[in-house]
């Protein structure tokens, strides 16, 4: 007669956990902490990926022209705008507009008396300086378009409200209407704040400003009529960017082979992927958060293994009795696996709830765009089951020692 599986008649795995509530609670707290670390590391890693493309996500263009020496958004190098005019002649191209961006030195405006914790007057910071032609705006931010006329003065600038407080806002917290007219120095040139907008600062700097192309050239020391940081290519309606890129590269190579040595042509989708990969894979920032996920996974697996292995050791006589009654190794091993899955579920729920709260807190205090996504929600649940299952499988090896002779 075939013996029934004990786990079907009695919830042995659950009873094992309930029989020692203090130890089970300690395990749940430990695994929850490891899962919370995974959530936070993935959240910060996701924020790295998101902030890498904050600016690109608002640029109007189907293709991107850039220098072969391009490093990242705030260090793009420059190329001759003559190649942009050549691209403009392709039948698939509607227009090509320049965009200018680099890191520049910012000197704080005078510090208000009430800002006792603010940096001293005249403190220097690095700011992301962006610019475009006023007649042909390429940043798709509606509140910027309403203020473009203010930028006709080359010494006027718009400041991103995401710029951090150490850049000297008048209310000591965030740039607003109170700062309009405030004098400051950008790139060793006296400037003033003419307005503000909301975009996001990215990873290379904690502040961002927007000027006209003329104002940019005066501070960057380049002739913006001849050089550009990026060329944004808008294609005619219905043209596929991938097809246009291939045909454009072939067309440019035929017209002037030097062109493809001076510029690179990417679709906007490719540029977005490239920028994300650069920050996630080629910089310490992304690597640190990736290693944090791996280490958190290992910590959680070690906690589960220690609890399960200790539980199996303490219950070897009971398991040996079941084996003497005819239960197979796998029938007993199933109990350990179910026990590990219960730990995964019980540990995941508080970790997910706390991570929701911490994401909101982090976004509010640091302005880092951390938010829960469905991919991360279900992905960490899968990692929890994988982590606990791996620990359960390792603990199952103890069961092979549960021979009936151990009863005596």
N, C-alpha and C positions, 0 to 999 in steps of 0.2 A: 504493500500500500504506500502510495506517495504521501510524504509528510507535507502539510501545508507550510507555506512560508510564514515564519513567525511575525514578520513585519506586517502581514495582511490581517492577522488576527488581533494583534496588539501593537499599538504605536510604540515599539520598543525604542526607536531613535528619540522620539519626543520625551518618553519617560526617562531615558538616560540623561537628557538635558535637565529635566525638571527635578531629578533626584539630587542634583547638586546645584541649587540655584545661584549660590554665590560665585562658584567657579564659572557657570554658564554666563552670568551677568558680566563677569570680568572679561570673558572671551568676547562677548558681544560688544562691549565698550572698546576693547582693543582693535577688533576688526572694523568697527564703525570708524574709529579714528584713522585707520589705514585707508579705508574707502573715502573718508572725508579729505584726506591728503590727496588721494587720486583725483577727486572732484576738483579741488582747488588747483592742483598742478595742471589739469586739463583745461580748467577755466582760464588760468593765466596764459597757457599755451594758445588757447583759442583767441584770447585778447591780443596776443602777439600777431596772430594771423589776421585778425580783423583790423587792427590799427595799421598794419603794413599797407593796407589798401584803402584807407579812409579817403585819401586825396584822389587816388586813381578811380575810386568808385564814383566820384563826382565830376570827372573830366569827360568832356564831350569828344568822342573820337572812336572810330572803328579800328584804326590801325595806329601804332605808335612808332615814330621815328626817334632813334636815340643814338648816342655815341657808342662806338665799340668799347670805349673805356668806362662805360656806365658801371657804377658801383651799387648805388641804391637811390631811392627817390630824392633824398636830400643831398646826394653827391653824384649827380648825373653826368658831370662834365658838360661840354658844349660841342656843337658842330656847326658847320657853315650853313646858313639859311638858304644859300644858293641851291642846295639839294632839295629843300622844301619846294622851291619854285619849280624845280624839274618834276617832282612828284605831282605838283599841281596840274601839270600838263597831261597826265594820264586820263584817258576817257572815262575810267571808272571812278575817278576822284571828283568830289564836289568842291572841297576846299581843304586847305592845310593851314592850321593856325599854330603859332608858337606858344610855348608855356615855359616860364622861367622859374627855377627853384634852386635854393642853396641854403646852407647854414650861414648866418651872419651874426655879428656881435650886437647885442642889445644892451643899452645902459638904462637902468631903471629911472622912471620919472621921480620927481621929489616925493619923499615919503610923507604921508599924512601924519599929523601928530598923534592921532589915536592908534595908529598901527605900531604898537610897541614891539610886536614880534616880527615885523617886516624886515627884510634885508636893508642895510644902510643905503642912504641916498647914493646914487651913482654906481651901484653894484652892477657888474657885468654878467650877462647870461648869453647863451647861444639860442638864437631864435630861428625858426624855419621861415625864410623869406620867400614868398611866392609873388609872381607877377604875370600879367597877361595884357594884351592890347585892349584898351578900353572899348574900341570900336568893335572888337571881335572877342567877346568874353567866352571862355571855354570852361569855366567852373559853373556847374549846374547847381547853384545855390541861390534861390530867388532873392533873399534879402541882400545879397551882394549886388545884384543888378540894380536895385533901387538906390545904391550908393556909389555907383561907378563915376558919376559926375564929380564927386568929391575928390577922386583920385587924379583929376586933371592937374592938380597941384602936385608936382613930383615929391614934395616933402610931406604929403599927407599919406596916411596909411589906415587900413582897417585891421583891427586886432581880433583874433579868434577868442571867443569867450571860454573856450576850453583851455586857454593858456593858464598856467598855474599861478597861485597867489604870489610866489616869490618874484614874479616879474613886476610887481608893484601896482596893482589896481587900487583905485581910490578908496574903495570900501574894505580894503585889506583881504578880500576874498575872491572877487571875480570882476573882470572888466565889464563895464556897463556904460550907460549914458553919462554917468558922473565923470568918466575919464575923457570924454570928448574935449579936445582942445589941449589936453595935457602934453607938455613938451617932453621930449626924450631924445636920445641919440641912438641911431641905428646905422651901423657901418661908418662910424666917425662923421656922420652928417646929422645935423639938427633936424628933427622931424616932429610931427604932432599927430595925435590920434584923431582921426576924422569920423570914426564909426566902429562898429563891431559886427561880427557874424558868428555863426556856430558851424564848425566843421569837424575839428579834431586835429590833434597835434602829431600823432604818429609816434614812432619809437626813437627816432634820433634826437628829438628835442621835446621840451615841455611847453613850448610856446610857438605860435605861428602868426604871421602877419601877411597882409596882401597889399601890394603897391601896383602902380602902373608900370609898364615896361620901361618908361623913361626914368622913373624913380628907382627902379631896380638897377638899371645900367649905371646910374650915378653912384650907387653904393657898391655894386659888384665890380666896377671897373671894366665893364665890357660894353661893346657897342651892340645893343639889342637889335639893331637893324641888320646886323651881319651874323650874329651868333644866337643860338637858342639852346635851351636845356632839353626840351622835348618838342617834337612836331606831332600834332594831333591831326590825323587824317580822317576826314568825314567822307564816306563813300556815297555814291548816288543811291537812291531808293532801290531796294531789291537786290543789291549786290552782296554776294556772300563774302565775308571778310577773309576766309581762308583762301578762296579762289582769287580774290583781289590781291592778296599778299603774294601768292605764287606768280601771278601774271605781272605784278608790279616789279618784283625782284628780277624776273627775266627781262622785262622791258628796260629797267634801269641798267642792267648789265650790258644790253645791246647799245644803249645810247652813250654810256660813259662807264667803263669798268671801274674807274676810281670811286664811283659813287658807293658801291657795296663795300669798299674798304673804309669809307668815311662815316657811313651810317648803317644801323641795323633796322630791319623792318619786322615788327611783331604785331600780331593782332592784340587787341586790348585784353582778350581772355588770356592769351599767352603771357602778356605782361603782368597781369594780376597773379597768375600762377607762379611766374618767375619771382616776383617780389615776395610772395608768401614763402616760397621755398628758400629764398635767400635768408630771411630772418629766422625761419624755423630750423634749417639744416646747416647753414653756413656761419651762424653766429652763436656765441655762448648763450645768448638769451634763450633761444629755442631749445638748445641742447640741455640746458639746466632743467627746464621744465619737463623735457622728455625723460631725463634721468630720474627726476623726482617721481614720475609715474612708476617707473620700473622699481625704484627702491621702495616705494609705498606698497607696491604689489608684493614684493619679497617679504616685507615686514608683516603684512597681513597674513600671508601664507604661513610664515613661521609661527605666528600666534595660534592659528587654527591647528597647525600640525602638533604643537606642544600640547594643546588641550585634548585633541583627539587621541594622540599617542598615549598620553597619561591615562585617559579614560579607558582605552583598550587594555593597558597594562593592569589597571585596577580590576578590570572585569574579565581577565583571562579565565578564571575558574568557571564563570557563567558561560562564556563562549565555548570552553572545552566541554561543558555539559551538553550544550546544544549540538556540538559536533559528535559527541558520543551517542546522541539520540538520532543521528543520521543526517543532520543538516550539512549542506555543502559549504565549501569555502565561500562561494559567491553569494549564497543566501545570507551568510553572516556579514560578508563585506558590504552587502547592500544596506545593512543597518548603519554602518559607519558612513557610507556615502549619503544616505538620507539625513543623517545627523549633521553632516557638513553642509548640506543644502539648506537645512533649517537655520543653521548659523548664518549662512549667506543672506537669507531673506530677513532674518531678525536684525542683522547688522546693517543691511542696506537701507532700510526704511529711515532710521534716524539720521544716517549719514546724508541721504538725499535731502531730507527736510532742512537740516542745518546748512547744507551747501547752498540751498535756495536763499536762505537768509544772508549768508556770508557774501554771496554774489551781489545781492542788492546793496549790502553795506560797503563792499569794496568799490562798486561803481559809484556810489554816492560820495565816498570820502576821497578816493584817489582819481576819480574820473576815468578809470580804466574800464573799457566796455566789456565787463564780464557778465555773462547771462547764461542761464541754463538752456540747452538745446535738447531736442528729442534724441538726436544721435548720441549726445553725451549721457543723457538719462538712461537710455537702454544699453549703451555701450558699457557703462560702469556696472550695471546690473549683470551683464554678461561676464565682465571681469571678476565680479564677486563670486559668481558660480564657478568660474574657471579656477580662481584662487582657492576656494574652499574644496573644490573637487580634487585638485592636485594634492592638497594637504590630506584629504581623506584617503586618496589612493596610497600615499606614502604611509599613513597610519595603518592601513589595511595589512601591510606587510607584517605587523605585529601579530595579526590573527593567525598567520601560518604557524606560529609557535603554540597556538592554543590546542594542544593535544589532550586527549582524555587522561593520559597518564599524569598531567599536571595537577589533577585533582588530589593526588595522593602524595 
